[in-house]
Amino acid sequence: MKGLILQNVSLQTNLRRLRASAGLSQRELTAKMNLLGSTIDRNTYTKIELGTRNIKVTDLVALQQIYKVDFGEFFKGIAPHE
């Protein structure tokens, strides 16, 4: 699982919250990510938000650039023991 971040419920919630705050659909978001070099498609991103697929570190970096937030926003509410 090289280069992947394992998910938990809090990460999924934070990803949905940030996307909603940006006013983007999953399709719009993945199009922006593609412009930054990501190969992710909407179906894959949907699985990430549902927690059935892990997120690549490079995709998390793309999201950080799109949302212009600190990386801590992705991990809000995640306890160290999770």
N, C-alpha and C positions, 0 to 999 in steps of 0.2 A: 504494500500500500504506500509506495513511495510518493511523496508530495501531496498526500491527502490529509484533510482534517476530518477526524471522526466526529460525527454529529451527536447532539443530544437535543432534547425538546427546546431548550432555551435558544440554541443557535437557530433552529428552524423558525421560531417565533420572531427572533430579531431580524432574520432575513425578510420575512413577510412584512414586518413593521417598517423597516427601512424602505422597502419597495413601495409600500402604500404611501409613506410620507413623501416620497419622490413623485408620486402620482403616475407611476409607470405600470403598464401591464407586463406580464412575463415576456411576451413577444417583444415589446419595446425595449425592455431591459436587456434581453439577450442580443438584440440588434446592436445596442450600445457596447455590450461586452465584445461582440464580434469585431467592432471597429477598433477595439483596443488589442486585438490579436487572439482573443479567445475563440475556441471552436465549439463552444457550448451551443446547444439548440434549446428551444422552449421546452420540449419534452424532458430533456435531461434536467433543466432547471426546476421544472415542476417536481421531479422526483427528489431533488435536493430539498425543496421547501416542504415536501411531505415526509422527509426523513428516510426515504428508501434508497437514497444514494448519497455518497459522501461528496464533499466539495474539494476541488483542487485548490491548492494554495494560490496558484496563479489566478484562478477565478476570483478568489477572495480579494486579491490585490486589485483586480479589475473593478470589483464592486466598491472597494474603498475609494478608488479614483472617481467613479461615477457619482457616488453619494457624497464625496468630499467630507468624510467623517473620520474620526480616530478609529483605529482598529478595535478599541475597547467597546465600541457600539455593537459589534458583532457578538461580543461575549457578555453583555449585560445579563445579570441574573444567574450566571453560571458559577456554581460553587466549586472550589478547588477539588472537592472529593468526587465530583460527578464523572 
